[in-house]
């Protein structure tokens, strides 16, 4: 934009047109890169969600396996009829 303002001050229409052309070209490229980045971020977010879901499933399976082992070995928590109040 600096070149455009300088060309306008000098009343140089050729340089003004050229600078506007360059600005439009770079604005178009910026739009393309923005769209590409947005798509990439969406894919990254989807992958992160999938990884988190897989980690949750693995944690659940691990806890279930621990509970099953605790139950088989006799260390499972059992409740009794004993009450502090009564």
Secondary structure, 3 states (H helix, E strand, C coil): CHHHHHHHHHCCHHHHHHHHHHHHHHHHHHHHHHHHHHHHHHHHHHHHHHHHHHHHHHHHHHHHHHHHHHHHHCCCCCCCCCCCCC
